[in-house]
Amino acid sequence: MITLNIDGRSVTVPKGTTILQAAQGIGIDVPTFCYDKNLTTYGGCRICVVEVEGSRTLAASCATAAADGMVVKTESESVVEARKNILELMLANHPLDCLTCEKAGKCKLQEYSYRYGVKGDTFGNTPENRHSIDSENPCYERDMNKCILCGKCIRVCKEVQVSYVLNFEGRGADTRAVPAFEMPISTDNCRLCGQCVEICPTGALTHKMFKGTRLWEVEKVRTTCPFCGTGCNFDLNVKDGKVIGVTAAEDAVVNGTSLCVKGRYHADFMYNPDRITTPLIKKNGEFTEATWEEALDLVAGKLKGIKETYGPGALAGLSSARCVNEDNYVFQKFFRVSIGTNNVDHCART
């Protein structure tokens, strides 16, 4: 263990802890763009710089290990000045359309500019919109004009999803995070899991399902994904009484921020006009609507009749991968105990 001083407060942490982690551990909010606790250290944005007593330069707190006896200032005059300069340089080539940007209210560039009183007028604002918007896939949009080159999308795709879809291409102001051969994002080169969108700190990547929606208009409701038995948790985003999409939950025990394309983007199936919303019973060759009581009584009567006439071995149960594990457990228990047969199968082999 080592002990250091951060903003006049003493903190003891394990050796190898970074200054950023030590500061976060005592509730000090050091701004970050490229840092994420689940990704390798990049240290490229420099917005997290701090002043270390005795050092001739400011240190990137996300990439600098804390040392015993170290004295750190996270909001000194030189630190604030450096952060303002970094933000001004970013805004010099960034479209200033915050009023209509889909990420308004949850954009870190907007948040830190407000925090330090930066307006983007020091170096002038001359965005050339040199990059066309990639909107060919059905799930999300990519606007590289708003990219700050933090590299989070590249690292989460490589290190968490292990898909290797994106990488940096070009130099200087022409640098972009793009797929191989600068192809548009599609099912040909991407799983469309949305991890890159979820981790993006600006409006460079946006979910199409949330277009036209402001952060404060949405109520979040925690639930379990219905698409398989893994049991991923996420938050339903509800606006005006209607589910408009899904966001991952960092505190979800099973999956964290990870979701597959079905879990993240297919909440719209709830409002499909072809969805069956009531039980149907076939009468005289035609399906007619019935109550749940009628449907369940019919099924129970049929199962009981077959068992009494032909024995439990004449019955079999086929379960679904779209049920959670607990439902599948109850299902097989029902067949093995209540009906008395081991004829239970499942539609998946995962």
For each residue, the residues with C-beta under 8 A, 3 or more apart:
1: 12 13 14 15
2: 12 13 14 15 17 66 67 68
3: 10 11 12 68 69
4: 10 11 13 19 22 66 67 68 69 70 71 72
5: 8 9 10 11 70 71 72
6: 9 11 19 22 23 26 28 72 73 74
7: 23 28 72 73 74 75
8: 5
9: 5 6 26 28
10: 3 4 5
11: 3 4 5 6 22 25 26
12: 1 2 3
13: 1 2 4 17 21 22 25 66
14: 1 2 17
15: 1 2
16: 65
17: 2 13 14 21 22 25 65 66
18: 21 22 41 61 62 63 64 65 66
19: 4 6 22 23 50 52 59 61 64 65 66 70 72
20: 23 24 30 32 35 48 61 62
21: 13 17 18 24 25 66
22: 4 6 11 13 17 18 19 25 26 66
23: 6 7 19 20 26 28 30 50 61 72 74
24: 20 21 27 28 29 30
25: 11 13 17 21 22
26: 6 9 11 22 23
27: 24
28: 6 7 9 23 24 74
29: 24
30: 20 23 24 48 50 61 74
31: 47 48 83 108 112 115
32: 20 35 45 47 48 62 108
33: 45 47 108 109 148 150 201
34: 42 43 44 45 62 150 151 152
35: 20 32 39 41 42 48 62
36: 39 152 155 156 199
37:
38: 156 159 160 256 257
39: 35 36 42 152 155 156 159 160
40: 155 159
41: 18 35 62 63
42: 34 35 39 45 62 63 150 151 155
43: 34 46 60 62 63
44: 34 149 150 151
45: 32 33 34 42 48 86 148 149 150
46: 43 49 60 82 86
47: 31 32 33 83 86 87 112
48: 20 30 31 32 35 45 60 61 62
49: 46 58 59 60 61 79 82 83
50: 19 23 30 58 59 61 72 73 74 79
51: 55 58 59 72 73 74 76 78 79
52: 19 55 58 59 64 70 71 72
53: 70 71 72 73
54: 71
55: 51 52 58 59
56:
57:
58: 49 50 51 52 55 78 79 82
59: 19 49 50 51 52 55 64
60: 43 46 48 49 63 64
61: 18 19 20 23 30 48 49 50 64 72 74
62: 18 20 32 34 35 41 42 43 48
63: 18 41 42 43 60
64: 18 19 52 59 60 61
65: 16 17 18 19
66: 2 4 13 17 18 19 21 22 70 72
67: 2 4 70
68: 2 3 4
69: 3 4
70: 4 5 19 52 53 66 67
71: 4 5 52 53 54
72: 4 5 6 7 19 23 50 51 52 53 61 66
73: 6 7 50 51 53 76 79
74: 6 7 23 28 30 50 51 61 79
75: 7 79 80
76: 51 73 79 80
77: 80 81
78: 51 58 81 82
79: 49 50 51 58 73 74 75 76 82 83
80: 75 76 77 83 84 116
81: 77 78 84 85
82: 46 49 58 78 79 85 86
83: 31 47 49 79 80 86 87 112 116
84: 80 81 87 88 116 117 118
85: 81 82 88 89 122
86: 45 46 47 82 83 89 90
87: 47 83 84 90 91 109 112 113 116 118 120
88: 84 85 91 92 118 120 122 123
89: 85 86 92 123
90: 86 87 93 94 109 148
91: 87 88 94 96 109 113 118 119 120 125
92: 88 89 120 122 123 124 125 126
93: 90 126 127 128 173
94: 90 91 109 120 125 127 145 146 148 202
95: 101 127 129 145 146
96: 91 120 125 127
97: 100 101
98: 101 104 107 110
99: 104
100: 97 104
101: 95 97 98 104 107 110 146 203
102: 203 206 210 211 212
103: 106 107 110 202 203 206
104: 98 99 100 101 107 110 203 214 215
105: 110 214 215 216
106: 103 215
107: 98 101 103 104 110 111 201 202 203
108: 31 32 33 111 112 201 202
109: 33 87 90 91 94 112 113 148 201 202
110: 98 101 103 104 105 107 113 114
111: 107 108 114 115
112: 31 47 83 87 108 109 115 116 118
113: 87 91 109 110 116 117 118 119 120
114: 110 111 117
115: 31 111 112
116: 80 83 84 87 112 113
117: 84 113 114
118: 84 87 88 91 112 113 122
119: 91 113
120: 87 88 91 92 94 96 113 125
121: 124 125
122: 85 88 92 118
123: 88 89 92
124: 92 121
125: 91 92 94 96 120 121
126: 92 93
127: 93 94 95 96 145
128: 93
129: 95 145
130: 145 173 174
131: 143 144 145 176
132:
133: 141 142 143
134: 137 141 142 143 144 184 185
135: 141 142 208
136: 184 185 186
137: 134 140 184 185 186 187 190 192
138: 192 208 265
139: 192 194 207 208 209 261 264 265
140: 137 185 192 194 197 205 206 207 208
141: 133 134 135 205 206 208 211
142: 133 134 135 185 204 205
143: 131 133 134 146 147 203 204 205 206
144: 131 134 147 176 177 178 204
145: 94 95 127 129 130 131 204
146: 94 95 101 143 202 203 204
147: 143 144 176 177 202 204
148: 33 45 90 94 109 201 202 204
149: 44 45 168 175 177
150: 33 34 42 44 45 201
151: 34 42 44 154 155 168 177
152: 34 36 39 155 156 196 199 200 201
153: 156 157 166 177 196 199 200 205
154: 151 157 158 166 167 168 177
155: 36 39 40 42 151 152 158 159
156: 36 38 39 152 153 159 160 161 195 196 199
157: 153 154 160 161 163 164 165 166 195 196
158: 154 155 161 162 163 164 166
159: 38 39 40 155 156 162
160: 38 39 156 157 195 258
161: 156 157 158 191 193 195 258
162: 158 159
163: 157 158 190 191 193
164: 157 158 167
165: 157 179 185 189 190 191
166: 153 154 157 158 177 178 179 196
167: 154 164 177 178 180
168: 149 151 154 175 176 177
169: 175 176 177 178 182
170: 174 175 176
171: 174 175
172: 175
173: 93 130
174: 130 170 171
175: 149 168 169 170 171 172
176: 131 144 147 168 169 170 182
177: 144 147 149 151 153 154 166 167 168 169
178: 144 166 167 169 182 183
179: 165 166 182 183 184 185 189 190
180: 167 183 189
181:
182: 169 176 178 179
183: 178 179 180 186 188 189
184: 134 136 137 179
185: 134 136 137 140 142 165 179 189 190 192
186: 136 137 183 189 190
187: 137 190 192
188: 183
189: 165 179 180 183 185 186
190: 137 163 165 179 185 186 187
191: 161 163 165 260 261
192: 137 138 139 140 185 187 261 265
193: 161 163 258 259 260 261 264
194: 139 140 197 198 207 259 261 264 265
195: 156 157 160 161 198 199 257 258 259
196: 152 153 156 157 166 199 200 205
197: 140 194 200 205 206 207
198: 194 195 247 248 257
199: 36 152 153 156 195 196 257
200: 152 153 196 197 203 204 205
201: 33 107 108 109 148 150 152
202: 94 103 107 108 109 146 147 148
203: 101 102 103 104 107 143 146 200 206
204: 142 143 144 145 146 147 148 200
205: 140 141 142 143 153 196 197 200
206: 102 103 140 141 143 197 203 210 211
207: 139 140 194 197 210 211 245 265
208: 135 138 139 140 141 211
209: 139 244 245 246 265 267 268
210: 102 206 207 213 237 244 245
211: 102 141 206 207 208
212: 102
213: 210 217 218 237 239 244
214: 104 105 217 218
215: 104 105 106 218
216: 105
217: 213 214 239
218: 213 214 215 237 238 239 244
219: 237 238 239
220: 235 236 237 238 247
221: 235 236 238
222: 233 234 235 236 249
223: 233 234 235 236
224: 231 232 233 324
225: 228 230 231 232 233 234 259 262 263
226: 322 324
227: 260 262 263 266 322
228: 225 262 321 322 348 350
229: 321 322 323 324 325 328 348 350
230: 225 254 255
231: 224 225 254 324 325
232: 224 225 252 254 255 258 259 263
233: 222 223 224 225 249 252 253 254 255
234: 222 223 225 246 247 248 249 252 255 259 263 264
235: 220 221 222 223 246 247 248 249
236: 220 221 222 223 243 246 267
237: 210 213 218 219 220 243 244 245 246 247
238: 218 219 220 221 241 242 243 244
239: 213 217 218 219 242 244
240:
241: 238
242: 238 239 271
243: 236 237 238 267 270
244: 209 210 213 218 237 238 239 267
245: 207 209 210 237 265 267
246: 209 234 235 236 237 259 263 264 265 267
247: 198 220 234 235 237
248: 198 234 235 252 255 256 257 258 259 264
249: 222 233 234 235 252 256 257
250: 256 257
251:
252: 232 233 234 248 249 255 256 257
253: 233
254: 230 231 232 233
255: 230 232 233 234 248 252 258 259
256: 38 248 249 250 252
257: 38 195 198 199 248 249 250 252
258: 160 161 193 195 232 248 255
259: 193 194 195 225 232 234 246 248 255 263 264
260: 191 193 227 263 264
261: 139 191 192 193 194 264 265 266
262: 225 227 228 265 266
263: 225 227 232 234 246 259 260 266
264: 139 193 194 234 246 248 259 260 261
265: 138 139 192 194 207 209 245 246 261 262 268
266: 227 261 262 263 269
267: 209 236 243 244 245 246 270
268: 209 265 271 272
269: 266 272 275
270: 243 267 275
271: 242 268 275
272: 268 269 275
273:
274:
275: 269 270 271 272
276: 280
277:
278: 289 290
279: 289 290 291 292 294 295
280: 276 287 288 289 290 295
281: 287 288 290 294 295 298
282: 285 286 287 288
283: 286 288
284:
285: 282
286: 282 283
287: 280 281 282
288: 280 281 282 283
289: 278 279 280
290: 278 279 280 281 294 295 298
291: 279 294 295
292: 279 295 296
293: 296 297
294: 279 281 290 291 297 298
295: 279 280 281 290 291 292 298 299
296: 292 293 299 300
297: 293 294 300 301
298: 281 290 294 295 301 302
299: 295 296 302 303
300: 296 297 303 304
301: 297 298 304 305
302: 298 299 305 306
303: 299 300 306 307 315 339
304: 300 301 307 308
305: 301 302 308 309
306: 302 303 309 310 314 315
307: 303 304 310 311 312 314 315 339 340
308: 304 305
309: 305 306 314
310: 306 307 313 314
311: 307 314
312: 307 315 339 340 341
313: 310 341 343
314: 306 307 309 310 311
315: 303 306 307 312 335 339 341 343
316: 335 341 343 344 345
317: 331 332 334 335 339 343 344 345
318: 345 346 347
319: 323 328 331 332 344 345 346 347
320: 323 328 346 347
321: 228 229 346 347 348 350
322: 226 227 228 229
323: 229 319 320 327 328 331
324: 224 226 229 231 327 328
325: 229 231 328 329
326: 329 330
327: 323 324 330 331
328: 229 319 320 323 324 325 331 332 346
329: 325 326 332 333
330: 326 327 333 334
331: 317 319 323 327 328 334 335 344
332: 317 319 328 329 335 336 344
333: 329 330 336 337 338
334: 317 330 331 337 338 339
335: 315 316 317 331 332 338 339 341 342 343 344
336: 332 333 339 340 341 342 344
337: 333 334 340
338: 333 334 335
339: 303 307 312 315 317 334 335 336
340: 307 312 336 337
341: 312 313 315 316 335 336 344
342: 335 336
343: 313 315 316 317 335
344: 316 317 319 331 332 335 336 341
345: 316 317 318 319
346: 318 319 320 321 328 349
347: 318 319 320 321
348: 228 229 321
349: 346
350: 228 229 321
